[in-house]
Amino acid sequence: MMKRSAWSRLWWLSASALFLVVLPAVSAGYKVKPWTPRAIETYASKLTSEGVTIAVDPLFTDALAAQAFDRTDVVTRGIVPLAIIISNGNDFSVDVDGTAVELLQNDLRLKTFNPLQTVQCLFEARKSIPMKIMIPVPIPDIKITMRQPGACQDFGQKFLGRKRVEAHATAGGFLYMPAYDAANIRKNLASARVYIPDIYRGDNGAEMFFFEIELQAAIEAAPRK
């Protein structure tokens, strides 16, 4: 089993409970877009270690983000969806804790917003993004799930969270990273790295080697417009 603190378990159970109260699946104003990972070899930024290959794909423009989410201003509103794809070539399952992943950008160490924070950024009155990204206490107001059930469902289901990847299988999801300095986002991300520290064997819980993946190749492979 993955090693988790009582605090992280409490946070995840609380967040999960909020998604369960979402009333009929899809709101009229937001349509869920399907997303499935591509073949792992098609991603430009990836790394292999101990039989596991992890690829990262930052959707760092509004046009790229709109391919996966039903909004045309995701990045403009301060969110960079970061796809994490895990291909497990081992004979045992692998657990990856997405909530521990950090985007190392210049002198910033950024962690993901949870799905409710993300929906709040996209649909509520615009607020400045805090420089220190922390899991909020208490969990954001439940009213957001009532106003935007379709978006909460979509961003929640696509969230990487804590992902178990079975033996010889591929799985993935998104992290929702804060976007700073939008005018220079391509340049900044080209020098950024994704740090994935918490990876465990599913059979005996042993910790595996961390991943640190440079984004330069993914940024250079992305369309200019």
Short mmCIF file of the C-alpha atoms (twelve columns), coordinates in Angstrom:
data_MODEL
# 
_entry.id   MODEL 
# 
loop_
_atom_site.group_PDB 
_atom_site.id 
_atom_site.type_symbol 
_atom_site.label_atom_id 
_atom_site.label_alt_id 
_atom_site.label_comp_id 
_atom_site.label_asym_id 
_atom_site.label_seq_id 
_atom_site.Cartn_x 
_atom_site.Cartn_y 
_atom_site.Cartn_z 
_atom_site.pdbx_PDB_model_num 
ATOM 1   C CA . MET A 1   0.000   0.000  0.000   1 
ATOM 2   C CA . MET A 2   1.114   3.582  -0.591  1 
ATOM 3   C CA . LYS A 3   2.443   5.355  2.497   1 
ATOM 4   C CA . ARG A 4   0.074   8.168  3.398   1 
ATOM 5   C CA . SER A 5   -0.173  10.444 6.394   1 
ATOM 6   C CA . ALA A 6   -3.398  10.644 8.376   1 
ATOM 7   C CA . TRP A 7   -3.612  14.288 7.206   1 
ATOM 8   C CA . SER A 8   -3.465  13.411 3.506   1 
ATOM 9   C CA . ARG A 9   -6.017  10.620 3.938   1 
ATOM 10  C CA . LEU A 10  -8.397  13.013 5.703   1 
ATOM 11  C CA . TRP A 11  -8.000  15.621 2.954   1 
ATOM 12  C CA . TRP A 12  -8.615  13.103 0.169   1 
ATOM 13  C CA . LEU A 13  -11.670 11.593 1.864   1 
ATOM 14  C CA . SER A 14  -13.115 15.083 2.432   1 
ATOM 15  C CA . ALA A 15  -12.554 16.095 -1.190  1 
ATOM 16  C CA . SER A 16  -14.004 12.814 -2.445  1 
ATOM 17  C CA . ALA A 17  -17.090 13.287 -0.312  1 
ATOM 18  C CA . LEU A 18  -17.756 16.628 -1.976  1 
ATOM 19  C CA . PHE A 19  -17.759 15.035 -5.417  1 
ATOM 20  C CA . LEU A 20  -20.306 12.489 -4.250  1 
ATOM 21  C CA . VAL A 21  -22.849 15.221 -3.544  1 
ATOM 22  C CA . VAL A 22  -22.738 16.536 -7.100  1 
ATOM 23  C CA . LEU A 23  -26.267 16.367 -8.418  1 
ATOM 24  C CA . PRO A 24  -27.157 15.173 -11.901 1 
ATOM 25  C CA . ALA A 25  -24.010 14.535 -13.781 1 
ATOM 26  C CA . VAL A 26  -23.608 17.348 -16.312 1 
ATOM 27  C CA . SER A 27  -24.624 20.991 -16.168 1 
ATOM 28  C CA . ALA A 28  -26.132 22.629 -19.217 1 
ATOM 29  C CA . GLY A 29  -23.274 25.125 -19.464 1 
ATOM 30  C CA . TYR A 30  -20.343 22.725 -19.335 1 
ATOM 31  C CA . LYS A 31  -19.839 19.607 -21.423 1 
ATOM 32  C CA . VAL A 32  -17.462 16.847 -20.396 1 
ATOM 33  C CA . LYS A 33  -14.797 16.255 -23.034 1 
ATOM 34  C CA . PRO A 34  -13.319 12.760 -23.359 1 
ATOM 35  C CA . TRP A 35  -9.585  12.397 -22.782 1 
ATOM 36  C CA . THR A 36  -7.411  9.317  -22.987 1 
ATOM 37  C CA . PRO A 37  -3.610  9.197  -22.910 1 
ATOM 38  C CA . ARG A 38  -1.784  8.692  -26.182 1 
ATOM 39  C CA . ALA A 39  0.797   5.959  -26.615 1 
ATOM 40  C CA . ILE A 40  3.617   6.740  -24.182 1 
ATOM 41  C CA . GLU A 41  6.260   6.907  -26.921 1 
ATOM 42  C CA . THR A 42  4.478   9.831  -28.618 1 
ATOM 43  C CA . TYR A 43  5.186   12.238 -25.750 1 
ATOM 44  C CA . ALA A 44  8.261   14.432 -26.059 1 
ATOM 45  C CA . SER A 45  9.045   14.830 -22.334 1 
ATOM 46  C CA . LYS A 46  9.392   11.463 -20.613 1 
ATOM 47  C CA . LEU A 47  11.735  9.395  -18.505 1 
ATOM 48  C CA . THR A 48  12.123  5.666  -17.768 1 
ATOM 49  C CA . SER A 49  13.334  4.136  -14.503 1 
ATOM 50  C CA . GLU A 50  12.861  0.721  -12.850 1 
ATOM 51  C CA . GLY A 51  10.516  -0.481 -15.565 1 
ATOM 52  C CA . VAL A 52  8.261   2.596  -15.341 1 
ATOM 53  C CA . THR A 53  8.005   5.322  -17.976 1 
ATOM 54  C CA . ILE A 54  6.380   8.640  -17.035 1 
ATOM 55  C CA . ALA A 55  5.547   11.331 -19.592 1 
ATOM 56  C CA . VAL A 56  4.405   14.893 -18.928 1 
ATOM 57  C CA . ASP A 57  2.417   17.087 -21.295 1 
ATOM 58  C CA . PRO A 58  1.700   20.698 -20.230 1 
ATOM 59  C CA . LEU A 59  -1.393  22.249 -21.853 1 
ATOM 60  C CA . PHE A 60  0.061   25.718 -21.463 1 
ATOM 61  C CA . THR A 61  -2.128  27.694 -23.887 1 
ATOM 62  C CA . ASP A 62  -5.873  28.236 -23.868 1 
ATOM 63  C CA . ALA A 63  -6.136  26.373 -27.200 1 
ATOM 64  C CA . LEU A 64  -4.269  23.319 -25.870 1 
ATOM 65  C CA . ALA A 65  -6.272  23.236 -22.644 1 
ATOM 66  C CA . ALA A 66  -9.535  23.521 -24.585 1 
ATOM 67  C CA . GLN A 67  -8.756  20.193 -26.273 1 
ATOM 68  C CA . ALA A 68  -9.319  18.451 -22.932 1 
ATOM 69  C CA . PHE A 69  -11.634 20.822 -21.031 1 
ATOM 70  C CA . ASP A 70  -14.739 22.755 -22.065 1 
ATOM 71  C CA . ARG A 71  -13.302 26.220 -21.412 1 
ATOM 72  C CA . THR A 72  -11.529 28.585 -23.784 1 
ATOM 73  C CA . ASP A 73  -9.747  30.553 -21.032 1 
ATOM 74  C CA . VAL A 74  -8.253  27.942 -18.700 1 
ATOM 75  C CA . VAL A 75  -4.685  29.299 -18.864 1 
ATOM 76  C CA . THR A 76  -5.869  32.908 -18.980 1 
ATOM 77  C CA . ARG A 77  -7.716  32.232 -15.724 1 
ATOM 78  C CA . GLY A 78  -4.524  30.986 -14.095 1 
ATOM 79  C CA . ILE A 79  -4.452  27.189 -14.556 1 
ATOM 80  C CA . VAL A 80  -2.043  25.013 -16.568 1 
ATOM 81  C CA . PRO A 81  -3.412  21.463 -16.917 1 
ATOM 82  C CA . LEU A 82  -0.425  19.128 -16.697 1 
ATOM 83  C CA . ALA A 83  -1.046  15.657 -18.072 1 
ATOM 84  C CA . ILE A 84  0.912   12.880 -16.355 1 
ATOM 85  C CA . ILE A 85  0.993   9.527  -18.170 1 
ATOM 86  C CA . ILE A 86  2.430   6.439  -16.466 1 
ATOM 87  C CA . SER A 87  3.352   3.263  -18.341 1 
ATOM 88  C CA . ASN A 88  4.181   0.336  -16.053 1 
ATOM 89  C CA . GLY A 89  6.261   -2.429 -17.640 1 
ATOM 90  C CA . ASN A 90  6.661   -4.413 -14.424 1 
ATOM 91  C CA . ASP A 91  4.941   -7.566 -13.214 1 
ATOM 92  C CA . PHE A 92  3.571   -5.667 -10.208 1 
ATOM 93  C CA . SER A 93  1.346   -2.605 -9.903  1 
ATOM 94  C CA . VAL A 94  2.762   0.860  -9.191  1 
ATOM 95  C CA . ASP A 95  1.246   3.671  -7.098  1 
ATOM 96  C CA . VAL A 96  1.951   7.330  -7.896  1 
ATOM 97  C CA . ASP A 97  0.925   10.163 -5.571  1 
ATOM 98  C CA . GLY A 98  0.025   13.065 -7.833  1 
ATOM 99  C CA . THR A 99  -0.682  15.398 -4.911  1 
ATOM 100 C CA . ALA A 100 3.046   15.337 -4.046  1 
ATOM 101 C CA . VAL A 101 4.198   16.319 -7.548  1 
ATOM 102 C CA . GLU A 102 5.912   19.697 -7.869  1 
ATOM 103 C CA . LEU A 103 6.500   21.926 -10.875 1 
ATOM 104 C CA . LEU A 104 9.949   23.460 -10.405 1 
ATOM 105 C CA . GLN A 105 9.798   26.755 -12.273 1 
ATOM 106 C CA . ASN A 106 12.660  29.202 -11.740 1 
ATOM 107 C CA . ASP A 107 12.686  29.746 -7.969  1 
ATOM 108 C CA . LEU A 108 9.097   28.483 -7.513  1 
ATOM 109 C CA . ARG A 109 8.026   25.030 -6.323  1 
ATOM 110 C CA . LEU A 110 4.406   24.740 -7.384  1 
ATOM 111 C CA . LYS A 111 1.926   22.060 -6.346  1 
ATOM 112 C CA . THR A 112 -1.403  21.223 -7.917  1 
ATOM 113 C CA . PHE A 113 -4.688  22.839 -7.085  1 
ATOM 114 C CA . ASN A 114 -7.286  20.247 -6.190  1 
ATOM 115 C CA . PRO A 115 -10.245 19.972 -8.626  1 
ATOM 116 C CA . LEU A 116 -12.580 22.143 -6.538  1 
ATOM 117 C CA . GLN A 117 -10.015 24.935 -6.306  1 
ATOM 118 C CA . THR A 118 -9.541  24.674 -10.062 1 
ATOM 119 C CA . VAL A 119 -13.248 24.993 -10.818 1 
ATOM 120 C CA . GLN A 120 -13.424 27.883 -8.380  1 
ATOM 121 C CA . CYS A 121 -10.620 29.682 -10.252 1 
ATOM 122 C CA . LEU A 122 -12.387 29.133 -13.578 1 
ATOM 123 C CA . PHE A 123 -15.974 29.991 -12.640 1 
ATOM 124 C CA . GLU A 124 -15.945 32.261 -9.602  1 
ATOM 125 C CA . ALA A 125 -14.942 35.914 -9.377  1 
ATOM 126 C CA . ARG A 126 -11.307 36.248 -10.321 1 
ATOM 127 C CA . LYS A 127 -8.855  36.269 -7.430  1 
ATOM 128 C CA . SER A 128 -5.097  36.529 -7.278  1 
ATOM 129 C CA . ILE A 129 -3.272  33.204 -7.066  1 
ATOM 130 C CA . PRO A 130 -1.335  32.764 -3.807  1 
ATOM 131 C CA . MET A 131 2.411   32.382 -4.184  1 
ATOM 132 C CA . LYS A 132 2.437   29.484 -1.723  1 
ATOM 133 C CA . ILE A 133 0.234   26.673 -2.975  1 
ATOM 134 C CA . MET A 134 -1.252  24.878 0.012   1 
ATOM 135 C CA . ILE A 135 -4.148  22.475 0.466   1 
ATOM 136 C CA . PRO A 136 -6.875  24.712 1.907   1 
ATOM 137 C CA . VAL A 137 -8.589  24.123 5.231   1 
ATOM 138 C CA . PRO A 138 -11.509 23.921 5.156   1 
ATOM 139 C CA . ILE A 139 -12.199 22.433 1.716   1 
ATOM 140 C CA . PRO A 140 -13.690 25.107 -0.649  1 
ATOM 141 C CA . ASP A 141 -17.368 25.856 -0.186  1 
ATOM 142 C CA . ILE A 142 -19.716 23.134 -1.385  1 
ATOM 143 C CA . LYS A 143 -21.722 25.736 -3.324  1 
ATOM 144 C CA . ILE A 144 -19.337 25.435 -6.266  1 
ATOM 145 C CA . THR A 145 -20.437 21.818 -6.766  1 
ATOM 146 C CA . MET A 146 -24.044 22.960 -6.967  1 
ATOM 147 C CA . ARG A 147 -23.356 25.721 -9.481  1 
ATOM 148 C CA . GLN A 148 -20.996 23.809 -11.780 1 
ATOM 149 C CA . PRO A 149 -21.651 20.072 -11.341 1 
ATOM 150 C CA . GLY A 150 -20.463 19.184 -14.854 1 
ATOM 151 C CA . ALA A 151 -17.150 20.982 -14.444 1 
ATOM 152 C CA . CYS A 152 -16.623 19.495 -10.961 1 
ATOM 153 C CA . GLN A 153 -17.278 16.041 -12.363 1 
ATOM 154 C CA . ASP A 154 -14.918 16.529 -15.312 1 
ATOM 155 C CA . PHE A 155 -12.012 18.088 -13.441 1 
ATOM 156 C CA . GLY A 156 -12.464 15.573 -10.626 1 
ATOM 157 C CA . GLN A 157 -12.514 12.495 -12.840 1 
ATOM 158 C CA . LYS A 158 -9.474  13.681 -14.831 1 
ATOM 159 C CA . PHE A 159 -7.466  14.557 -11.711 1 
ATOM 160 C CA . LEU A 160 -4.407  12.352 -11.279 1 
ATOM 161 C CA . GLY A 161 -4.707  12.284 -7.502  1 
ATOM 162 C CA . ARG A 162 -3.288  8.999  -6.254  1 
ATOM 163 C CA . LYS A 163 -3.126  6.640  -9.195  1 
ATOM 164 C CA . ARG A 164 -2.548  2.891  -9.211  1 
ATOM 165 C CA . VAL A 165 -1.193  1.593  -12.516 1 
ATOM 166 C CA . GLU A 166 -1.554  -2.137 -12.925 1 
ATOM 167 C CA . ALA A 167 1.212   -4.379 -14.263 1 
ATOM 168 C CA . HIS A 168 1.892   -3.862 -18.001 1 
ATOM 169 C CA . ALA A 169 -0.721  -1.105 -18.210 1 
ATOM 170 C CA . THR A 170 -0.808  2.633  -18.902 1 
ATOM 171 C CA . ALA A 171 -2.871  5.209  -17.008 1 
ATOM 172 C CA . GLY A 172 -2.795  8.923  -16.404 1 
ATOM 173 C CA . GLY A 173 -4.564  12.073 -15.390 1 
ATOM 174 C CA . PHE A 174 -4.142  15.806 -14.921 1 
ATOM 175 C CA . LEU A 175 -2.648  18.050 -12.304 1 
ATOM 176 C CA . TYR A 176 -3.813  21.673 -12.228 1 
ATOM 177 C CA . MET A 177 -0.780  23.892 -11.807 1 
ATOM 178 C CA . PRO A 178 -0.993  27.629 -11.155 1 
ATOM 179 C CA . ALA A 179 0.056   29.741 -14.141 1 
ATOM 180 C CA . TYR A 180 2.231   32.768 -13.396 1 
ATOM 181 C CA . ASP A 181 3.614   35.364 -15.811 1 
ATOM 182 C CA . ALA A 182 1.343   34.338 -18.684 1 
ATOM 183 C CA . ALA A 183 3.205   36.526 -21.172 1 
ATOM 184 C CA . ASN A 184 6.363   34.445 -20.703 1 
ATOM 185 C CA . ILE A 185 4.814   31.083 -19.930 1 
ATOM 186 C CA . ARG A 186 6.408   29.246 -22.868 1 
ATOM 187 C CA . LYS A 187 9.880   30.497 -21.941 1 
ATOM 188 C CA . ASN A 188 9.406   29.773 -18.243 1 
ATOM 189 C CA . LEU A 189 8.085   26.253 -18.758 1 
ATOM 190 C CA . ALA A 190 10.865  25.441 -21.213 1 
ATOM 191 C CA . SER A 191 13.313  25.707 -18.311 1 
ATOM 192 C CA . ALA A 192 11.003  23.995 -15.788 1 
ATOM 193 C CA . ARG A 193 11.038  20.443 -14.435 1 
ATOM 194 C CA . VAL A 194 8.368   18.163 -13.024 1 
ATOM 195 C CA . TYR A 195 9.420   16.462 -9.793  1 
ATOM 196 C CA . ILE A 196 7.543   13.239 -8.931  1 
ATOM 197 C CA . PRO A 197 8.795   12.032 -5.541  1 
ATOM 198 C CA . ASP A 198 6.259   9.498  -4.268  1 
ATOM 199 C CA . ILE A 199 6.229   6.308  -6.345  1 
ATOM 200 C CA . TYR A 200 5.683   2.917  -4.701  1 
ATOM 201 C CA . ARG A 201 5.516   -0.738 -5.618  1 
ATOM 202 C CA . GLY A 202 1.947   -1.942 -5.269  1 
ATOM 203 C CA . ASP A 203 2.912   -5.422 -4.104  1 
ATOM 204 C CA . ASN A 204 5.050   -4.609 -1.078  1 
ATOM 205 C CA . GLY A 205 4.855   -0.818 -0.665  1 
ATOM 206 C CA . ALA A 206 8.566   -0.295 -1.279  1 
ATOM 207 C CA . GLU A 207 9.482   3.225  -2.387  1 
ATOM 208 C CA . MET A 208 10.828  3.528  -5.919  1 
ATOM 209 C CA . PHE A 209 13.252  6.089  -7.319  1 
ATOM 210 C CA . PHE A 210 11.858  9.583  -7.870  1 
ATOM 211 C CA . PHE A 211 11.400  11.114 -11.339 1 
ATOM 212 C CA . GLU A 212 12.512  14.575 -12.440 1 
ATOM 213 C CA . ILE A 213 11.406  15.330 -15.994 1 
ATOM 214 C CA . GLU A 214 12.423  18.399 -17.988 1 
ATOM 215 C CA . LEU A 215 9.641   20.118 -19.951 1 
ATOM 216 C CA . GLN A 216 11.816  21.651 -22.668 1 
ATOM 217 C CA . ALA A 217 11.146  18.908 -25.220 1 
ATOM 218 C CA . ALA A 218 7.365   19.124 -24.679 1 
ATOM 219 C CA . ILE A 219 7.376   22.919 -25.027 1 
ATOM 220 C CA . GLU A 220 9.467   22.809 -28.196 1 
ATOM 221 C CA . ALA A 221 7.145   20.162 -29.701 1 
ATOM 222 C CA . ALA A 222 3.992   22.187 -28.982 1 
ATOM 223 C CA . PRO A 223 2.442   24.379 -31.700 1 
ATOM 224 C CA . ARG A 224 3.461   28.033 -31.654 1 
ATOM 225 C CA . LYS A 225 -0.120  29.300 -31.987 1 
# 
